[in-house]
Amino acid sequence: MASMFVMCISFLALLGSGVRSDEQGVRRRPIMLDRSGGFTIAGKVIPNPRNPNMTLSCDHGYMEYFIPWRPRKTSLVMWHSSSTQTWQNRFDGGEGFKDMFLRRDYPVYLWDAPRLGRANWACEPTFYVPDYRDQGNFVAWNFGPSYGNFWPDTQFPASNKEAWQQATSARYVEYDTIANIYLQANAAAVAADSRKIGNSIVYLTNSASGLRAQLAVALSNTTNTKAIVSYESYGYVFPDNLNITTGGPFGPLVVPLKQFKKLAKLPAIQYIFSDHRSENFTFLAQARLSAKIINMYGGNAQVLLLGKDAGLKGSTHIAFADMDNAKVADLLDDFLGENELDHYERHG
């Protein structure tokens, strides 16, 4: 009788806190893995021009994977154009999307595209020159209107100086050229077509990786990719039957209509934008145009504003690492369920 009383009190407490009991259970569920590991994919082997007996394996991508004990069918490929770390932790070091969705039994893949991070063996010369971007990143990442001036309702832990240092330090060198965009998108297309990451794939992207994921779908030879969820995509793919010119380093990219229509065949695409973004923000305007054209060809693309549409105030450019990232994860949960991408693998 006493235990029943405690259970009732706990249930009422959950209701009073505004947290669904099933959500609370998911967030506290242990992570049980069947296996984890990593592999390289795509790339090529080139000979030494001075000695053809010497070669270099290069321009491949690197995929780190975590497979739950009882996995769902759909794999989540977490892709950032400059660091996988953003998927691993919240800004204050709390739980990130990687562990949140492993608790929900989704296979998780962390993708380092060619020439980035753990896939940095390049087939061509590259160079690094210090670029003093910290102050510019503060504004670009939507922490506030000017460096050090946080939005009053920001979901970044503004008083935590270590959080800012971690956020701005955990980056790779980016190669934002059209040639590298194609290189990285082609490698992702090879990975998707290989079935090594399953035959039901959802790309979770942020910033410039959104453009690359769209291009990867356009270049793919299979229908293994089922959805793209882009958090503030910087860049979009458009068909060649419009008066749009390819530009760089953040698009737009123009592809043949036949390739573009592959985006319309995905069960769903969701472009997510954070709070404090006006309708004339370049990439939000492009997202609305992209969704309109995809839907014109029979697709299912939508634009979701975290502030106006979902009531999540103060979200940043990297909403899945914000202090309220559990609420952002719940939105992704809903998206996966609504598009029937949350089913479990059959065993036995």
BELWORA-V423824 format. One record per pair of residues at least 6 apart in sequence whose ideal C-beta (glycine too) atoms are under 8 Angstrom apart, sorted by the first residue. I is the first residue (numbers start at 1). J is the second residue. D is the distance in whole Angstrom. If there is no record, write none. Layout:
I;J;D / I;J;D
This chain:
11;21;6 / 14;20;7 / 14;21;5 / 14;24;6 / 15;21;8 / 23;326;8 / 23;330;6 / 26;103;6 / 26;104;6 / 27;100;7 / 27;103;7 / 27;326;7 / 29;103;5 / 30;103;8 / 31;68;8 / 31;99;6 / 31;102;5 / 31;103;6 / 32;68;6 / 32;69;4 / 32;70;8 / 33;66;6 / 33;67;6 / 33;68;6 / 33;69;6 / 33;102;7 / 34;67;5 / 34;68;6 / 34;69;5 / 34;71;7 / 35;67;5 / 36;64;8 / 36;65;6 / 36;66;5 / 36;67;7 / 37;64;7 / 37;65;6 / 38;62;6 / 38;63;6 / 38;64;4 / 38;65;7 / 38;118;8 / 39;62;8 / 39;63;6 / 39;65;8 / 39;196;7 / 40;60;4 / 40;61;7 / 40;62;5 / 40;63;8 / 40;119;7 / 41;60;6 / 41;61;5 / 41;62;8 / 41;63;6 / 41;187;7 / 41;190;6 / 41;191;5 / 41;194;6 / 41;196;7 / 42;59;7 / 42;60;5 / 42;61;6 / 42;114;7 / 42;186;7 / 42;187;4 / 42;190;4 / 42;191;7 / 43;57;6 / 43;58;6 / 43;59;5 / 43;60;3 / 43;61;7 / 43;114;7 / 43;123;8 / 43;187;7 / 44;57;8 / 44;58;7 / 44;59;6 / 44;60;8 / 44;123;7 / 45;55;5 / 45;56;7 / 45;57;5 / 45;58;8 / 46;55;6 / 46;56;5 / 46;58;6 / 46;123;5 / 47;53;8 / 47;54;7 / 47;55;5 / 48;54;4 / 48;55;7 / 48;56;7 / 56;121;7 / 56;123;7 / 57;121;7 / 58;121;4 / 58;122;6 / 58;123;4 / 59;114;5 / 59;115;7 / 59;121;7 / 59;122;6 / 59;123;5 / 59;183;6 / 59;187;7 / 60;114;6 / 60;119;6 / 60;121;7 / 60;187;7 / 61;111;7 / 61;112;6 / 61;113;5 / 61;114;5 / 61;119;5 / 61;184;7 / 61;187;4 / 61;188;7 / 61;191;6 / 62;111;8 / 62;112;4 / 62;117;7 / 62;118;4 / 62;119;4 / 63;109;5 / 63;110;7 / 63;111;6 / 63;112;8 / 63;191;6 / 63;196;7 / 63;197;7 / 64;84;8 / 64;109;7 / 64;110;4 / 64;112;8 / 64;118;8 / 65;107;7 / 65;108;7 / 65;109;5 / 65;110;8 / 65;197;7 / 66;98;7 / 66;102;6 / 66;107;7 / 66;108;5 / 66;109;8 / 67;107;5 / 68;102;6 / 68;105;5 / 68;106;7 / 68;107;7 / 70;105;6 / 70;344;7 / 70;345;8 / 70;347;8 / 71;105;6 / 71;106;7 / 71;107;5 / 71;344;7 / 71;345;5 / 72;104;8 / 72;105;5 / 72;106;5 / 72;107;7 / 72;342;6 / 72;343;6 / 72;344;5 / 72;345;7 / 73;198;7 / 73;200;5 / 73;341;8 / 73;343;5 / 73;344;7 / 73;345;5 / 74;106;6 / 74;107;8 / 74;198;7 / 74;200;4 / 74;201;7 / 74;202;6 / 74;226;7 / 74;336;7 / 74;341;4 / 74;342;7 / 74;343;8 / 75;106;7 / 75;107;4 / 75;108;8 / 75;109;6 / 75;197;5 / 75;198;4 / 75;200;7 / 75;201;5 / 75;202;7 / 76;101;6 / 76;106;5 / 76;107;7 / 76;108;5 / 76;109;7 / 76;202;5 / 76;204;6 / 77;109;5 / 77;111;6 / 77;188;8 / 77;191;8 / 77;197;6 / 77;201;6 / 77;202;7 / 77;203;5 / 77;204;7 / 78;84;7 / 78;87;4 / 78;97;7 / 78;98;7 / 78;108;7 / 78;109;7 / 78;110;5 / 78;111;7 / 78;204;5 / 79;111;5 / 79;113;7 / 79;188;7 / 79;203;6 / 79;204;7 / 79;205;5 / 79;206;8 / 79;209;4 / 79;212;7 / 79;213;6 / 80;86;5 / 80;87;7 / 80;205;7 / 80;206;5 / 80;207;7 / 80;209;5 / 81;113;8 / 81;116;8 / 81;174;6 / 81;176;8 / 81;206;8 / 81;207;6 / 81;208;4 / 81;209;4 / 81;212;7 / 82;116;7 / 82;171;5 / 82;172;5 / 82;173;8 / 82;174;5 / 82;207;8 / 82;208;8 / 83;117;7 / 83;170;5 / 83;171;5 / 83;172;6 / 84;110;4 / 84;111;7 / 84;112;6 / 84;117;7 / 85;170;4 / 86;96;8 / 86;170;7 / 86;206;6 / 86;318;5 / 86;320;7 / 86;321;5 / 87;96;6 / 87;97;5 / 87;98;5 / 87;110;6 / 87;204;7 / 87;320;7 / 87;321;8 / 88;96;5 / 88;98;5 / 88;99;8 / 88;110;8 / 89;95;7 / 89;96;4 / 89;321;7 / 90;96;6 / 90;321;5 / 90;322;7 / 90;323;7 / 90;325;5 / 91;156;6 / 91;157;6 / 91;160;8 / 91;163;5 / 91;166;7 / 91;167;6 / 91;318;8 / 91;321;5 / 91;322;7 / 91;323;7 / 92;157;5 / 92;160;6 / 92;163;5 / 92;323;7 / 93;163;8 / 93;166;7 / 94;323;8 / 94;325;8 / 95;325;8 / 96;320;7 / 96;321;6 / 96;325;7 / 97;204;7 / 97;320;5 / 97;321;8 / 97;325;7 / 97;329;6 / 97;332;8 / 98;108;5 / 98;110;7 / 100;325;8 / 100;326;7 / 100;329;5 / 101;108;6 / 101;329;7 / 101;332;8 / 102;108;6 / 104;333;7 / 105;344;7 / 107;197;8 / 107;198;7 / 109;197;5 / 111;188;7 / 111;191;8 / 112;118;5 / 112;119;4 / 112;172;8 / 113;119;7 / 113;183;8 / 113;184;4 / 113;187;6 / 113;188;7 / 113;209;8 / 113;212;7 / 114;122;7 / 114;180;8 / 114;183;5 / 114;184;6 / 114;187;5 / 115;121;8 / 115;122;5 / 115;126;7 / 115;175;6 / 115;180;7 / 115;183;7 / 115;184;8 / 116;172;5 / 116;173;8 / 116;174;7 / 116;175;8 / 116;184;8 / 117;172;5 / 120;172;8 / 126;173;8 / 126;175;7 / 128;173;5 / 134;168;5 / 135;147;4 / 137;168;6 / 138;144;7 / 138;146;8 / 138;147;5 / 138;148;7 / 139;145;7 / 139;146;7 / 139;147;7 / 140;317;7 / 141;167;8 / 141;316;6 / 141;317;4 / 141;318;6 / 142;151;8 / 142;232;8 / 142;274;6 / 142;275;8 / 142;276;6 / 142;277;7 / 142;315;8 / 142;316;5 / 142;317;4 / 143;150;6 / 143;151;7 / 143;154;6 / 143;156;5 / 143;158;8 / 143;316;6 / 143;317;8 / 144;150;4 / 144;151;5 / 144;154;7 / 145;151;7 / 150;156;7 / 150;158;4 / 151;275;8 / 151;276;6 / 151;314;6 / 152;314;8 / 153;275;7 / 153;313;5 / 153;314;4 / 154;314;5 / 154;316;7 / 155;312;8 / 155;313;8 / 155;314;5 / 155;315;5 / 155;316;6 / 155;319;8 / 155;322;4 / 155;323;5 / 155;324;5 / 156;163;7 / 156;164;8 / 156;167;8 / 156;316;6 / 156;322;7 / 156;323;7 / 157;163;5 / 157;323;6 / 167;318;8 / 167;321;8 / 174;208;7 / 176;208;6 / 176;248;7 / 176;249;3 / 176;250;7 / 177;248;6 / 177;249;6 / 178;246;7 / 178;248;5 / 178;249;7 / 178;253;7 / 181;211;7 / 181;212;6 / 181;215;7 / 181;235;8 / 181;248;8 / 181;249;8 / 181;253;7 / 182;215;7 / 184;212;5 / 185;212;5 / 185;213;8 / 185;215;4 / 185;216;4 / 185;218;8 / 185;219;6 / 186;216;8 / 186;219;6 / 188;203;8 / 188;212;7 / 188;213;7 / 188;216;4 / 189;216;5 / 189;217;8 / 189;219;4 / 189;220;4 / 189;221;7 / 191;197;6 / 192;201;6 / 192;216;7 / 192;220;5 / 192;222;7 / 192;224;5 / 192;225;5 / 193;220;6 / 193;221;5 / 193;222;5 / 193;224;7 / 195;222;8 / 195;224;7 / 198;224;7 / 199;222;8 / 199;224;5 / 200;224;7 / 200;226;5 / 200;341;7 / 201;224;5 / 201;225;5 / 201;226;6 / 202;225;8 / 202;226;6 / 202;227;4 / 202;228;7 / 202;229;6 / 202;336;7 / 202;341;6 / 203;213;4 / 203;216;7 / 203;225;7 / 203;227;7 / 203;228;5 / 203;229;7 / 203;230;8 / 204;229;5 / 204;231;8 / 204;320;8 / 204;332;8 / 205;212;7 / 205;213;5 / 205;228;7 / 205;229;7 / 205;230;5 / 205;231;7 / 205;233;6 / 206;230;7 / 206;231;5 / 206;232;7 / 206;317;8 / 206;318;6 / 206;320;7 / 207;231;8 / 207;232;6 / 207;233;7 / 207;234;5 / 207;317;7 / 207;318;8 / 208;233;8 / 208;234;5 / 208;235;6 / 208;249;8 / 208;250;6 / 209;233;8 / 210;228;7 / 210;230;4 / 210;231;8 / 210;232;8 / 210;233;3 / 210;234;7 / 210;235;6 / 210;236;8 / 210;271;8 / 211;233;6 / 211;234;7 / 211;235;3 / 211;236;6 / 211;237;7 / 211;250;7 / 211;251;5 / 211;253;7 / 213;228;5 / 213;230;7 / 214;228;7 / 214;233;8 / 214;235;8 / 214;236;7 / 214;237;4 / 214;253;8 / 214;263;6 / 214;290;8 / 215;237;6 / 215;253;6 / 215;255;7 / 216;225;7 / 217;225;5 / 217;228;7 / 217;262;5 / 217;263;6 / 217;266;7 / 218;237;6 / 218;255;5 / 218;259;4 / 218;260;6 / 218;262;5 / 218;263;7 / 219;259;7 / 220;262;7 / 223;265;7 / 225;266;7 / 226;266;6 / 226;267;5 / 226;268;8 / 226;339;8 / 226;341;6 / 227;266;6 / 227;267;6 / 227;268;5 / 227;269;7 / 227;270;7 / 227;335;8 / 227;336;8 / 227;339;6 / 227;341;6 / 228;266;7 / 228;269;5 / 228;270;7 / 229;269;8 / 229;270;5 / 229;272;7 / 229;332;6 / 229;335;6 / 230;269;8 / 230;270;7 / 230;271;5 / 230;272;7 / 230;287;8 / 231;272;5 / 231;274;8 / 231;317;8 / 231;318;7 / 231;319;5 / 231;320;6 / 232;272;7 / 232;273;6 / 232;274;6 / 232;277;8 / 232;283;7 / 232;317;5 / 232;318;8 / 232;319;8 / 233;271;6 / 233;283;6 / 233;287;6 / 234;250;5 / 234;251;8 / 234;283;5 / 235;250;4 / 235;251;3 / 235;252;7 / 235;253;7 / 235;283;7 / 235;286;8 / 236;251;6 / 236;252;5 / 236;253;8 / 236;283;8 / 236;286;5 / 236;287;7 / 236;289;8 / 236;290;4 / 237;251;7 / 237;252;7 / 237;253;5 / 237;254;8 / 237;255;6 / 237;260;6 / 237;263;7 / 237;290;7 / 238;244;5 / 238;252;5 / 238;253;7 / 238;254;6 / 238;255;8 / 238;260;7 / 238;289;8 / 238;290;7 / 238;293;7 / 239;254;7 / 239;255;7 / 239;256;7 / 239;257;4 / 239;260;4 / 239;261;8 / 239;293;7 / 240;254;5 / 240;255;7 / 240;256;6 / 240;257;6 / 240;260;8 / 241;257;5 / 242;254;8 / 242;293;7 / 244;252;6 / 244;254;6 / 245;252;8 / 245;254;7 / 246;252;7 / 246;253;6 / 246;254;5 / 250;283;8 / 251;286;8 / 252;286;7 / 260;293;8 / 260;297;8 / 261;297;5 / 263;269;7 / 263;294;5 / 263;299;6 / 263;301;8 / 264;294;5 / 264;295;8 / 264;297;4 / 264;298;5 / 264;299;3 / 265;298;8 / 265;299;7 / 266;299;7 / 266;300;7 / 267;300;6 / 267;339;5 / 267;340;8 / 267;341;7 / 268;300;5 / 268;301;8 / 268;302;8 / 268;335;7 / 268;338;8 / 268;339;4 / 269;291;7 / 269;294;6 / 269;299;7 / 269;300;7 / 269;301;4 / 269;302;7 / 270;301;8 / 270;302;6 / 270;303;8 / 270;304;6 / 270;335;6 / 271;287;4 / 271;290;7 / 271;291;6 / 271;301;7 / 271;302;7 / 271;303;5 / 271;304;7 / 272;303;8 / 272;304;5 / 272;305;8 / 272;306;6 / 272;319;7 / 272;331;8 / 273;281;8 / 273;283;8 / 273;284;5 / 273;287;7 / 273;303;7 / 273;304;7 / 273;305;5 / 273;306;7 / 274;306;5 / 274;307;7 / 274;315;4 / 274;316;6 / 274;317;6 / 274;319;5 / 275;305;8 / 275;306;6 / 275;307;3 / 275;312;7 / 275;313;6 / 275;314;6 / 275;315;5 / 276;307;7 / 276;314;8 / 277;284;5 / 277;305;7 / 277;307;8 / 278;284;8 / 279;285;7 / 284;303;7 / 287;303;5 / 288;303;6 / 290;301;7 / 291;301;4 / 291;302;6 / 291;303;5 / 294;300;8 / 294;301;4 / 295;301;6 / 300;339;8 / 304;310;7 / 304;331;7 / 306;312;4 / 306;315;4 / 306;319;6 / 306;328;7 / 306;331;8 / 307;313;6 / 307;314;8 / 307;315;7 / 310;327;8 / 310;331;6 / 312;319;7 / 312;324;6 / 312;327;6 / 312;328;7 / 314;322;8 / 315;322;6 / 315;324;7 / 315;328;7 / 316;322;6 / 319;325;7 / 319;328;5 / 320;328;6 / 320;329;7 / 322;328;7 / 333;342;8 / 336;342;5
